[in-house]
Amino acid sequence: MTLYGIKNCDTVRKARKWIENHQLAVNFHDFRDDDLRQEDLEFWCNTLGWETIFNKRSTSFRALTDADKIDVDQVKAIKLMLAQPTLIKRPVLVAGEHVLVGFNEADYKRVFSL
């Protein structure tokens, strides 16, 4: 299992603390420091839909050019998220074929069978 995010994000910190408190073996992948693979983004988007992964409420989205903000589809969203990982809703937990976005304790308990 891998938790993707940015280490200074509050929601990522909550998820990491919850995982640590439950002594679970989960790898943490900081996609600012450790880079991000297009294949991972495609898997997340194909599993949940790009609209779930792409954060239109972020400061990063508001800072995009008007041209980047219009006509967004999955291909364009992935391209933008690869260029600016802060456009990704965080954290992203990948557990086998399961992908969770954000931190919801009930969802984490379900995925970890707690």
C-alpha positions in Angstrom: 0.0 0.0 0.0 1.2 3.5 -0.8 0.0 6.9 0.4 0.7 9.6 -2.0 0.8 13.3 -1.1 2.9 16.2 0.0 4.4 16.0 3.5 3.4 19.5 4.6 -0.3 19.1 3.6 -2.6 19.0 6.7 -4.8 16.3 5.4 -1.9 14.1 4.5 -0.5 14.6 8.0 -3.8 13.4 9.4 -3.8 10.3 7.3 -0.2 9.6 8.1 -0.8 10.0 11.8 -3.8 7.7 11.6 -1.8 5.1 9.8 1.1 5.4 12.3 -1.3 5.2 15.3 -2.7 1.9 13.8 0.8 0.6 13.2 0.1 -0.2 9.5 2.8 -0.8 6.9 2.2 1.9 4.3 4.8 3.5 2.1 4.7 7.2 1.8 5.4 8.8 -1.6 5.8 12.6 -1.6 5.1 13.5 -5.2 6.9 16.8 -4.9 10.1 15.1 -3.8 9.8 11.7 -5.3 8.3 12.7 -8.6 5.0 11.3 -10.0 4.5 8.8 -12.8 2.0 9.3 -15.5 0.9 5.7 -15.2 -0.1 6.3 -11.5 -2.2 9.3 -12.5 -3.8 7.4 -15.3 -4.7 4.5 -12.9 -6.2 6.9 -10.4 -8.2 8.8 -13.0 -9.4 5.6 -14.7 -10.4 4.2 -11.3 -12.2 7.2 -9.8 -12.5 9.7 -12.7 -10.2 12.6 -13.3 -12.7 15.0 -11.7 -12.2 13.3 -8.4 -8.4 13.6 -8.6 -8.1 17.1 -10.1 -8.5 19.8 -7.5 -10.3 22.8 -9.0 -10.5 24.5 -5.6 -6.8 24.6 -5.1 -4.6 27.8 -5.1 -2.7 26.1 -7.9 -5.8 25.9 -10.1 -6.7 29.5 -9.5 -3.1 30.4 -10.5 -3.5 28.6 -13.9 -3.9 30.6 -17.1 -7.4 31.0 -18.4 -6.3 28.8 -21.4 -5.3 26.0 -19.0 -8.6 26.3 -17.1 -10.9 25.8 -20.0 -11.8 22.6 -21.9 -10.2 20.4 -19.2 -10.6 16.7 -19.9 -8.7 13.7 -18.6 -5.7 14.0 -20.9 -5.3 17.8 -20.1 -5.9 17.2 -16.4 -3.2 14.6 -16.2 -0.8 16.8 -18.1 -1.5 19.7 -15.7 -1.2 17.5 -12.6 2.2 16.1 -13.8 3.4 19.7 -14.3 1.9 20.9 -11.0 1.3 18.0 -8.5 -0.4 20.5 -6.1 -3.4 20.2 -8.4 -4.0 16.7 -7.1 -6.5 16.2 -4.2 -4.6 14.7 -1.3 -3.8 12.2 0.0 -4.2 9.4 -2.5 -4.1 6.0 -0.9 -3.5 3.0 -3.2 -4.2 -0.4 -1.8 -4.2 -2.9 -4.5 -7.1 -2.0 -6.9 -8.6 0.4 -4.3 -7.9 4.1 -4.6 -9.0 6.6 -1.9 -8.7 10.3 -2.2 -8.7 12.5 0.9 -8.8 11.2 4.4 -12.0 9.7 5.8 -11.4 7.5 8.8 -14.4 5.2 8.0 -13.0 4.6 4.5 -9.5 3.9 5.9 -10.9 1.4 8.4 -12.8 -0.4 5.6 -9.7 -0.6 3.4 -7.5 -1.8 6.3 -10.2 -4.1 7.6 -10.2 -2.5 11.0 
